[in-house]
Amino acid sequence: MKKNSWQDKYVALQEGKSLGDFQGRKDNLVVISPHPDDDVLGAGGVMIEAAEKGRAVFSVTVTDGRSSPRQGPPISDEDLVVLRQKESMAALKVTGAAGGFYFLKRSSELEGEGGSGVAGDLRDLYESLLPSEVFLPAPYERHRTHIRCTRLAVEALRSCAGPRPSLLGYSLWGNFFGGKKRVARDITPFIRKKVEAVLAHTTQIAYKNYQQGILGKNNSEAIFWESQEAQKATFVETFLDMSELLEQKDLSLEEFIRQDVEAFIRLFLGT
């Protein structure tokens, strides 16, 4: 039934715990993942830290990942979808997540009525879990599916009743540092687990060394985070604070980016 459609997409990952055990609980954390591996790549360290502190962590994987490149023995789209969900569940277990939602959409289904359905499910999910933090792709991503998922997630949150969460954007296919607030989270104690979670996505590692890329990226961000201060961490995840999009419901992603770029020009080019 439509009312429960988002609940039907849930897979519990902690023995003896159902979704109902976490509904309305304070300090839940939700990560929007356009594809089955984006969650642990973009915010895996934060997820692990939150779970170790006793917070309930959830991933929402929007698409089924069927369009992923293939390396190795031939595999059908349908078999790849099943395999990628299994990999995602294995990765989430490494992070200590409470569970994952699998919407199993194709990228082409995120427009029009299909997109409205995803936004509706996300709204119901948010209103039930009441997360204090939501992580999603930042608007500078050079991947159209990532941007579409960000638009749907913001649309859903804007239509929610109840308290607004902190909205933090992670970056995988883009990394522009503008003038709006960025947040750095030290994930040094959790980097081994994060890499282990990324390695669980074996179909993706087969054609691209994501584990090396994200290790280098998180190390680079730690080194270059402050231009005139001593390095404080070995690995960090950085996020764009997008909470303003919930505070100003008429603010478009395009205008948000424009303001960010203009602030960058004023701050660093001195105009």
PAZAPA-4460 file (N, C-alpha, C; in steps of 0.05 Angstrom, whole numbers, plus 32768, in hexadecimal, padded with zeros to 4 digits):
% residues 271
    n_x    n_y    n_z   ca_x   ca_y   ca_z    c_x    c_y    c_z   seq   type   mol
   8011   7FE8   8000   8000   8000   8000   8012   8019   8000     1      M     A
   8008   802E   7FF3   8018   8046   7FF1   8021   8050   800C     2      K     A
   800F   804F   8020   8016   805A   803A   802F   804D   8046     3      K     A
   8033   8034   8040   8049   8025   804C   805F   801F   8038     4      N     A
   805E   802B   8021   8071   8023   800C   808E   8028   8014     5      S     A
   8093   803D   8022   80AF   8043   802A   80B8   802F   803F     6      W     A
   80A6   8026   8050   80AD   8012   8065   80B3   7FF7   8058     7      Q     A
   80A5   7FF0   8042   80AA   7FD7   8035   80C5   7FD5   8028     8      D     A
   80D2   7FEC   8025   80ED   7FED   8018   8103   7FEA   802D     9      K     A
   80FC   7FE6   8046   8110   7FE6   805C   811B   7FCA   8060    10      Y     A
   8135   7FC9   8064   8143   7FB0   806C   8151   7FB5   8087    11      V     A
   8149   7FA7   809C   8156   7FAA   80B6   8171   7F9C   80B6    12      A     A
   8184   7FA8   80C4   819F   7F9D   80C4   81A9   7F97   80E0    13      L     A
   8199   7F9D   80F5   81A1   7F97   8110   818D   7F83   811B    14      Q     A
   8198   7F6D   8124   8188   7F56   812E   8176   7F5F   8145    15      E     A
   815D   7F57   8142   814A   7F5D   8157   813F   7F79   8157    16      G     A
   8147   7F89   8143   813D   7FA5   8141   812C   7FA9   8128    17      K     A
   8114   7FB4   812C   8103   7FB9   8115   8103   7FD8   8110    18      S     A
   80F8   7FE0   80FA   80F6   7FFC   80F3   80E7   800C   8109    19      L     A
   80D3   7FFF   8114   80C3   800D   8129   80D3   8014   8141    20      G     A
   80E9   8006   8146   80F9   800C   815E   8107   8027   815B    21      D     A
   8109   8031   8143   8118   804A   813E   8107   8062   8136    22      F     A
   80ED   805D   8131   80DC   8072   8128   80D8   8087   813E    23      Q     A
   80DD   80A0   8137   80D9   80B6   814A   80EF   80B8   815E    24      G     A
   8103   80A7   815C   811A   80A8   816F   812C   80C0   816A    25      R     A
   8136   80CC   817F   8147   80E4   817B   8162   80DC   816F    26      K     A
   816C   80EE   815F   8187   80ED   8154   818B   80D8   813F    27      D     A
   8176   80D0   8131   8179   80BE   811A   8189   80CC   8104    28      N     A
   8197   80BD   80F4   81A7   80C8   80DE   81A0   80B9   80C4    29      L     A
   819B   80C8   80AF   8193   80BD   8095   81A6   80C6   8080    30      V     A
   81AF   80B4   806F   81C0   80BA   8058   81B2   80B3   803F    31      V     A
   81AF   80C6   802D   81A3   80C2   8013   81B8   80B9   8000    32      I     A
   81B5   80A1   7FF4   81C9   8095   7FE2   81BD   8091   7FC7    33      S     A
   81C4   80A1   7FB3   81B9   809D   7F98   81BD   8080   7F8D    34      P     A
   81D5   8076   7F92   81DC   805A   7F8A   81E4   804A   7FA2    35      H     A
   81E6   8030   7FA0   81EB   801F   7FB8   8205   8024   7FC7    36      P     A
   8218   8032   7FBC   8232   8036   7FCA   8237   8053   7FD2    37      D     A
   8226   8066   7FCA   822C   8082   7FCF   822B   8089   7FED    38      D     A
   821B   807B   7FFC   8219   8081   8019   8233   807E   8027    39      D     A
   8240   8066   8024   8259   8061   8033   8270   8071   8027    40      V     A
   826F   8076   800D   8284   8087   8001   8283   80A3   800B    41      L     A
   826A   80AF   800C   8267   80CB   8013   8267   80D0   8030    42      G     A
   825C   80BE   8041   8258   80C4   805D   825D   80AC   806F    43      A     A
   826D   8098   8065   8271   8080   8074   827E   8084   808F    44      G     A
   8291   8096   8091   829D   809B   80AB   828A   80A7   80BF    45      G     A
   827A   80BA   80B7   8265   80C5   80C8   8251   80B0   80D1    46      V     A
   824A   809E   80BE   8237   8089   80C5   8242   8077   80DA    47      M     A
   825B   806F   80D7   8268   805D   80EA   826A   806A   8106    48      I     A
   8272   8083   8107   8275   8091   8120   825A   8093   812E    49      E     A
   8245   809A   811F   822A   809E   812A   8220   8083   8136    50      A     A
   8224   806D   8127   821B   8053   8130   822A   804B   8149    51      A     A
   8244   8050   814B   8253   8049   8162   824B   8059   817B    52      E     A
   823F   8070   8176   8235   8081   818C   8218   807A   8194    53      K     A
   820D   8065   8187   81F3   805C   818E   81DC   8069   817E    54      G     A
   81E3   8079   8169   81CE   8085   8159   81C4   8071   8144    55      R     A
   81AC   8074   813C   81A0   8062   8127   81A6   806F   810C    56      A     A
   81B5   8060   80FB   81BD   8069   80E1   81AE   805B   80CB    57      V     A
   81A4   8069   80B8   8195   805E   80A2   819F   8068   8087    58      F     A
   819F   8056   8074   81A6   805E   8058   818D   805B   8047    59      S     A
   818A   806E   8035   8174   806C   8021   8180   806B   8006    60      V     A
   8180   8053   7FF9   818B   8050   7FDF   8175   8053   7FCA    61      T     A
   8178   8067   7FB9   8161   806E   7FA7   8160   805D   7F8E    62      V     A
   8177   805A   7F80   8176   804A   7F67   8182   802F   7F6C    63      T     A
   817D   801D   7F59   8185   8001   7F5D   81A1   7FFB   7F53    64      D     A
   81AF   800E   7F46   81CA   800B   7F3E   81CE   7FF9   7F25    65      G     A
   81B9   7FF4   7F16   81BB   7FE2   7EFF   81CC   7FED   7EE9    66      R     A
   81D0   8007   7EE7   81DF   8013   7ED1   81FD   8014   7ED6    67      S     A
   8205   8008   7EEC   8222   8008   7EF3   8232   7FFA   7EDD    68      S     A
   824B   8003   7ED8   825D   7FF5   7EC6   8262   7FD8   7ED1    69      P     A
   8269   7FC6   7EBF   826F   7FAA   7EC7   828C   7FA3   7EC1    70      R     A
   8298   7F94   7ED3   82B3   7F8A   7ECF   82B3   7F6D   7ED8    71      Q     A
   82BC   7F5B   7EC6   82BC   7F3F   7ECE   82A7   7F2F   7EBF    72      G     A
   829E   7F19   7ECA   828A   7F08   7EBC   8270   7F17   7EB7    73      P     A
   8263   7F12   7EA0   824A   7F20   7E99   8235   7F1B   7EAF    74      P     A
   8225   7F30   7EB4   8210   7F2E   7EC8   81F8   7F3F   7EBE    75      I     A
   81E0   7F35   7EC2   81C8   7F43   7EB8   81C2   7F5B   7ECA    76      S     A
   81B2   7F6D   7EC0   81AA   7F84   7ED0   819C   7F7B   7EEA    77      D     A
   818A   7F67   7EE7   817B   7F5E   7EFE   818D   7F52   7F13    78      E     A
   81A0   7F42   7F0A   81B2   7F35   7F1E   81C4   7F4A   7F2B    79      D     A
   81CC   7F5F   7F1B   81DD   7F74   7F27   81CD   7F83   7F3C    80      L     A
   81B4   7F88   7F38   81A4   7F96   7F4C   81A4   7F87   7F66    81      V     A
   819F   7F6D   7F65   819F   7F5C   7F7D   81BA   7F5C   7F8A    82      V     A
   81CF   7F5A   7F7A   81EA   7F59   7F86   81F1   7F73   7F93    83      L     A
   81EA   7F89   7F86   81F2   7FA3   7F91   81E3   7FA9   7FAB    84      R     A
   81CA   7F9F   7FAE   81BD   7FA3   7FC8   81CA   7F92   7FDD    85      Q     A
   81D3   7F7A   7FD6   81E1   7F69   7FEA   81FB   7F77   7FF2    86      K     A
   8209   7F82   7FDF   8222   7F91   7FE6   821C   7FA8   7FF8    87      E     A
   8207   7FB7   7FF2   81FF   7FCE   8003   81F9   7FC5   801F    88      S     A
   81EA   7FB0   8022   81E3   7FA6   803D   81FC   7F9E   804C    89      M     A
   820F   7F91   803F   8228   7F89   804C   8238   7FA2   8055    90      A     A
   8238   7FB6   8044   8246   7FCF   804A   8239   7FDD   8062    91      A     A
   821F   7FDE   8062   8210   7FEB   8078   8214   7FDC   8093    92      L     A
   8217   7FC2   8091   821C   7FB3   80AA   8237   7FBA   80B5    93      K     A
   824B   7FBF   80A4   8265   7FC8   80AE   8262   7FE3   80BC    94      V     A
   8252   7FF5   80B2   824F   800F   80BF   823F   800E   80D9    95      T     A
   8230   7FF8   80DD   821F   7FF6   80F5   8204   8003   80F2    96      G     A
   81FC   8008   80D9   81E2   8014   80D3   81CB   8003   80DD    97      A     A
   81B6   8010   80E5   819E   8002   80EE   8190   7FF4   80D7    98      A     A
   8191   8000   80BF   8184   7FF4   80A8   8186   8006   808F    99      G     A
   817C   7FFB   8079   817D   8009   8060   8162   8008   8051   100      G     A
   815B   801D   8043   8144   801E   8032   814D   801C   8015   101      F     A
   8140   800B   8006   8147   8006   7FEA   8130   800C   7FD8   102      Y     A
   8130   8024   7FCB   811A   802C   7FBA   811B   801E   7F9F   103      F     A
   8132   8015   7F96   8136   8004   7F7E   812A   8012   7F65   104      L     A
   812F   802C   7F63   8127   803B   7F4B   813D   803A   7F36   105      K     A
   8134   803E   7F1D   8147   8043   7F07   814B   8061   7F06   106      R     A
   8162   806A   7EFD   8167   8087   7EFC   8152   8095   7EEC   107      S     A
   8149   8089   7ED6   8135   8095   7EC5   811A   8098   7ED2   108      S     A
   8115   808A   7EE9   80FC   808B   7EF7   80FB   80A2   7F0C   109      E     A
   8110   80B2   7F0D   8111   80C7   7F22   8105   80E1   7F18   110      L     A
   80FB   80E2   7F00   80EE   80F9   7EF5   80CF   80F6   7EF6   111      E     A
   80C1   810C   7EF5   80A4   810B   7EF4   8096   80FC   7F0A   112      G     A
   8083   80EB   7F04   8074   80DD   7F18   8085   80CB   7F29   113      E     A
   8099   80BE   7F1D   80AB   80AD   7F2C   80BA   80BD   7F41   114      G     A
   80C4   80D5   7F3A   80D1   80E5   7F4D   80BF   80EE   7F64   115      G     A
   80A6   80F5   7F5D   8093   80FD   7F72   808E   80E6   7F86   116      S     A
   808E   80CD   7F7C   808A   80B6   7F8D   80A2   80B3   7FA0   117      G     A
   80BA   80B7   7F96   80D2   80B6   7FA7   80D1   80CB   7FBC   118      V     A
   80CA   80E4   7FB4   80C9   80FA   7FC7   80B4   80F5   7FDD   119      A     A
   809D   80E9   7FD5   8089   80E2   7FE8   8092   80CD   7FFC   120      G     A
   80A0   80B9   7FF3   80AA   80A4   8005   80BF   80B0   8018   121      D     A
   80D0   80C2   800D   80E4   80CE   801E   80D7   80E0   8033   122      L     A
   80C2   80EE   802C   80B4   80FF   803F   80A9   80EE   8056   123      R     A
   809C   80D8   804F   8091   80C6   8064   80A7   80BA   8075   124      D     A
   80BD   80B3   8069   80D3   80A8   8078   80DE   80BD   808B   125      L     A
   80E2   80D5   8082   80ED   80EA   8093   80DA   80EF   80AB   126      Y     A
   80C0   80F1   80A5   80AD   80F7   80BA   80AB   80E1   80CF   127      E     A
   80B2   80C9   80C7   80B1   80B2   80DA   80CB   80B1   80EA   128      S     A
   80E2   80B4   80DD   80FC   80B1   80EB   8105   80CA   80F8   129      L     A
   80FC   80E1   80EF   8103   80FB   80FA   8122   80FE   80FE   130      L     A
   8131   80FA   80E9   814E   80FB   80EC   8158   8117   80F4   131      P     A
   816D   8118   8104   8178   8131   810C   818D   813A   80F7   132      S     A
   8197   8127   80E7   81AA   812E   80D1   81A2   811D   80B9   133      E     A
   81A3   812B   80A2   819F   811D   8088   81B7   8124   8076   134      V     A
   81C4   810F   806C   81DB   8113   8059   81D1   810B   803D   135      F     A
   81DA   811B   8029   81D1   8117   800E   81E6   8123   7FFB   136      L     A
   81E5   811D   7FE1   81F9   8128   7FCF   81F7   8147   7FCF   137      P     A
   820E   8154   7FD0   820F   8171   7FCD   8207   8178   7FB0   138      A     A
   81FE   8191   7FAC   81F4   8198   7F91   820A   819D   7F7C   139      P     A
   8223   8198   7F82   8238   819B   7F6E   8240   8181   7F61   140      Y     A
   8231   816C   7F66   8238   8152   7F5B   8236   8152   7F3C   141      E     A
   8249   8146   7F2F   8249   8143   7F12   823C   8129   7F0A   142      R     A
   8225   8123   7F16   8216   810B   7F10   81F9   8111   7F12   143      H     A
   81EA   810F   7EFC   81CF   8118   7EFB   81BD   8109   7F0F   144      R     A
   81C2   80EF   7F13   81B1   80E0   7F26   81B5   80EA   7F42   145      T     A
   81CE   80F1   7F49   81D3   80FC   7F63   81C4   8116   7F68   146      H     A
   81C5   8128   7F54   81B7   8141   7F56   8198   813D   7F58   147      I     A
   818E   812B   7F48   8171   8126   7F49   8169   811B   7F65   148      R     A
   8179   810A   7F70   8173   8100   7F8B   8174   8116   7FA0   149      C     A
   8187   8129   7F9D   8188   813F   7FAF   816F   8150   7FAD   150      T     A
   8166   8156   7F95   814E   8166   7F91   8136   8158   7F9F   151      R     A
   8133   813E   7F9B   811D   8130   7FA6   811E   812F   7FC5   152      L     A
   8136   812C   7FCF   813A   812B   7FEC   8133   8146   7FF9   153      A     A
   813C   815C   7FEC   8135   8177   7FF6   8117   817C   7FF4   154      V     A
   810C   8175   7FDE   80EF   8178   7FDA   80DF   816A   7FF0   155      E     A
   80E8   8151   7FF6   80DA   8141   800B   80DD   814E   8026   156      A     A
   80F4   8157   802D   80F9   8163   8047   80E9   817D   804A   157      L     A
   80E7   818C   8035   80D8   81A5   8036   80BB   81A1   803B   158      R     A
   80B1   818A   8034   8094   8185   8038   808E   8177   8052   159      S     A
   80A3   8172   8062   809F   8164   807C   8095   8176   8092   160      C     A
   8085   816A   80A3   807E   8177   80BC   8093   8170   80D1   161      A     A
   8096   8180   80E5   80A8   8179   80FB   80C2   8188   80F8   162      G     A
   80D5   8182   810A   80EF   8191   810B   8100   818B   80F2   163      P     A
   810F   81A0   80EA   8121   819E   80D3   813B   8191   80DC   164      R     A
   8145   817E   80CC   8160   8172   80D2   8176   8184   80C7   165      P     A
   818E   817F   80D0   81A5   818A   80C2   81A8   817C   80A7   166      S     A
   81AD   818B   8092   81AF   8180   8077   81CC   8184   806E   167      L     A
   81DA   816E   806A   81F7   816F   8063   81FD   8160   8049   168      L     A
   820A   816E   8037   8210   8163   801C   822C   8157   801A   169      G     A
   822D   813E   8011   8248   8132   800C   824E   8134   7FEE   170      Y     A
   8267   8132   7FE8   8270   8136   7FCC   8281   811E   7FC3   171      S     A
   8278   8112   7FAD   8288   80FC   7FA1   8291   8103   7F84   172      L     A
   827F   810E   7F74   8286   8115   7F58   8289   8133   7F54   173      W     A
   828F   8141   7F69   8294   815D   7F68   829E   8166   7F83   174      G     A
   82AE   817C   7F83   82BA   8184   7F9D   82C0   81A2   7F9D   175      N     A
   82AB   81B2   7F98   82AF   81CF   7F98   82AD   81DB   7FB4   176      F     A
   82C1   81EB   7FBB   82C1   81F8   7FD5   82B8   8215   7FD2   177      F     A
   829F   821B   7FD9   8294   8235   7FD6   8295   8245   7FF0   178      G     A
   8284   8259   7FF2   8284   826B   8009   8271   8263   801F   179      G     A
   825F   8251   801A   824C   8248   802E   825A   8235   8042   180      K     A
   824D   822F   8057   8259   821F   806C   825F   8203   8064   181      K     A
   8277   81FA   8069   827F   81DE   8066   8285   81D2   8081   182      R     A
   8280   81B9   8084   8284   81AB   809E   8298   8194   809A   183      V     A
   82AC   8193   80AA   82C0   817D   80A9   82BC   816B   80C1   184      A     A
   82B9   8151   80BC   82B7   813D   80D2   82CF   812B   80D2   185      R     A
   82DD   812A   80E8   82F5   8119   80EB   82EC   80FC   80EC   186      D     A
   82F4   80EC   80D7   82ED   80D0   80D6   8305   80BE   80D9   187      I     A
   831B   80C9   80E3   8334   80BA   80E5   8330   809F   80F4   188      T     A
   8322   809F   810B   831F   8086   811A   830E   8071   810B   189      P     A
   8300   807A   80F6   82ED   8068   80E9   82F4   8061   80CC   190      F     A
   830C   806A   80C4   8312   8067   80A7   8316   804A   809F   191      I     A
   8320   8039   80B0   8323   801D   80A9   8308   8010   80A4   192      R     A
   82F5   8016   80B5   82DA   800B   80B1   82CD   8017   8098   193      K     A
   82D2   8030   8093   82C6   803C   807B   82D0   802E   8062   194      K     A
   82EA   802A   8061   82F6   801C   8049   82EB   8000   8047   195      V     A
   82E8   7FF2   805E   82DC   7FD7   805E   82C0   7FD8   8053   196      E     A
   82B0   7FED   805A   8295   7FEF   804F   8295   7FF4   8031   197      A     A
   82A8   8005   8028   82AA   800A   800B   82B2   7FF1   7FFC   198      V     A
   82C4   7FE1   8008   82CD   7FC9   7FFB   82B7   7FB4   7FF8   199      L     A
   82A2   7FB6   8008   828C   7FA4   8006   827E   7FA6   7FEB   200      A     A
   8281   7FBC   7FDE   8275   7FC1   7FC3   8287   7FB5   7FAE   201      H     A
   8289   7F9B   7FAD   829D   7F8E   7F9C   8298   7F93   7F7E   202      T     A
   827F   7F95   7F75   827A   7F9A   7F59   8285   7FB5   7F51   203      T     A
   8286   7FC8   7F63   828F   7FE3   7F5C   82AE   7FE5   7F5E   204      Q     A
   82B9   7FD7   7F72   82D6   7FD6   7F75   82E3   7FC9   7F5D   205      I     A
   82D4   7FB6   7F50   82DF   7FA7   7F3A   82E7   7FB9   7F22   206      A     A
   82D9   7FD0   7F1F   82DF   7FE1   7F08   82EA   7FFC   7F0F   207      Y     A
   82EA   8003   7F29   82F5   801D   7F31   82FF   801A   7F4E   208      K     A
   8317   8024   7F54   8322   8022   7F6F   8316   8037   7F82   209      N     A
   82FD   8033   7F88   82EF   8046   7F99   82FC   8048   7FB5   210      Y     A
   8305   8031   7FBF   8311   8031   7FDA   832A   8042   7FDB   211      Q     A
   833A   8042   7FC6   8352   8053   7FC5   834A   8070   7FC2   212      Q     A
   8336   8075   7FB0   832D   8090   7FAB   8322   809E   7FC3   213      G     A
   8311   8090   7FD2   8305   809D   7FE9   8319   80A0   8000   214      I     A
   832B   808D   8002   8341   8090   8017   8351   80A9   8011   215      L     A
   8359   80AC   7FF8   8369   80C3   7FF0   8359   80DD   7FF3   216      G     A
   8340   80DC   7FEC   832F   80F4   7FED   832C   80FD   800A   217      K     A
   8325   80EB   801C   8321   80F2   8038   833B   80FB   8045   218      N     A
   8352   80F0   803C   836C   80F9   8046   8373   8115   803C   219      N     A
   836E   8119   8022   8373   8133   8015   8362   8149   8023   220      S     A
   8349   8143   8028   8337   8157   8035   8342   815E   8051   221      E     A
   834D   814B   805F   8358   8151   8079   8371   8163   8077   222      A     A
   8381   815E   8063   839A   816E   805F   8393   818A   8056   223      I     A
   8381   818D   8043   837C   81A6   8037   8364   81B5   8042   224      F     A
   8359   81AC   8058   8341   81B8   8063   8346   81D5   806C   225      W     A
   835C   81D9   807B   8363   81F4   8084   837D   81FD   8077   226      E     A
   837C   8214   806A   8393   821D   805B   83AA   8227   806C   227      S     A
   83A3   8231   8084   83B8   823E   8094   83B9   8234   80B1   228      Q     A
   83B0   821B   80B4   83B1   820F   80CF   83BD   81F3   80CD   229      E     A
   83C7   81E9   80E4   83D2   81CE   80E4   83BC   81B9   80DF   230      A     A
   83C4   81A4   80D3   83B2   818E   80CD   83A8   8182   80E7   231      Q     A
   838E   817E   80E9   8382   8174   8102   8379   8157   8101   232      K     A
   8377   814C   80E9   836D   8130   80E6   837B   8124   80CF   233      A     A
   837A   8109   80CD   8386   80FB   80B7   8371   80F7   80A1   234      T     A
   8358   80F2   80A9   8343   80ED   8095   832A   80FD   809E   235      F     A
   831E   810C   808C   8305   8119   8092   82F1   8115   807B   236      V     A
   82D7   8117   8082   82C2   811A   806E   82B8   8136   8070   237      E     A
   82B6   8143   8059   82AC   815F   8059   8291   8160   804D   238      T     A
   8280   8172   8057   8265   8175   804E   825D   8192   804B   239      F     A
   824C   8197   8038   8241   81B2   8034   8227   81B4   8044   240      L     A
   8226   81C8   8055   820E   81CD   8065   81F8   81D8   8053   241      D     A
   81E3   81C7   804F   81CD   81CE   803D   81B3   81D4   804C   242      M     A
   81B5   81D7   8066   819E   81DB   8077   818D   81F4   806F   243      S     A
   819B   8207   8063   818E   821F   8059   8177   8219   8045   244      E     A
   817A   8203   8037   8165   81FB   8023   814B   81F3   8031   245      L     A
   814D   81EC   804A   8134   81E5   8059   812A   81FD   8068   246      L     A
   813B   8210   806E   8132   8228   807C   8125   823C   8068   247      E     A
   812F   823B   804F   8124   824D   803A   8118   823B   8024   248      Q     A
   80FF   8235   8026   80F3   8221   8014   80F0   822B   7FF7   249      K     A
   80F3   8245   7FF2   80F2   824F   7FD7   810E   8251   7FCA   250      D     A
   8123   8249   7FD9   813E   824A   7FCF   8144   8231   7FBE   251      L     A
   8149   8236   7FA4   814F   8220   7F92   816C   8217   7F95   252      S     A
   8171   81FE   7F8B   818D   81F5   7F8B   819F   8207   7F7B   253      L     A
   8194   8210   7F64   81A3   8222   7F53   81AB   823B   7F61   254      E     A
   8198   8248   7F6F   819E   8260   7F7D   81B1   825B   7F95   255      E     A
   81AD   8244   7FA2   81BF   823D   7FB8   81DC   823B   7FAE   256      F     A
   81E0   822E   7F97   81FB   822C   7F8C   8205   8248   7F84   257      I     A
   81F4   8258   7F78   81FC   8273   7F6F   8206   8283   7F87   258      R     A
   81F7   8282   7F9D   81FF   8290   7FB5   821A   8286   7FC0   259      Q     A
   821E   826C   7FBE   8236   8260   7FC8   824E   8269   7FB8   260      D     A
   824B   8269   7F9D   8261   8272   7F8B   8267   8290   7F90   261      V     A
   8252   82A0   7F92   8256   82BD   7F96   8263   82C3   7FB1   262      E     A
   825C   82B3   7FC5   826A   82B6   7FDF   8287   82AF   7FDD   263      A     A
   828D   829A   7FCD   82A9   8292   7FC8   82B8   82A9   7FBB   264      F     A
   82AC   82B5   7FA7   82B9   82CB   7F99   82BF   82E2   7FAC   265      I     A
   82AC   82E9   7FBD   82B0   82FF   7FCF   82C6   82F9   7FE4   266      R     A
   82C6   82E0   7FEE   82D8   82D9   8003   82F5   82D6   7FF9   267      L     A
   82F9   82CA   7FE1   8314   82C2   7FD9   831E   82D1   7FC1   268      F     A
   830D   82DF   7FB2   8316   82EF   7F9C   8315   830D   7FA2   269      L     A
   8309   8313   7FB9   830A   832E   7FC3   82FA   8342   7FB4   270      G     A
   82E4   833A   7FA7   82D4   834D   7F97   82BA   8353   7FA5   271      T     A
***
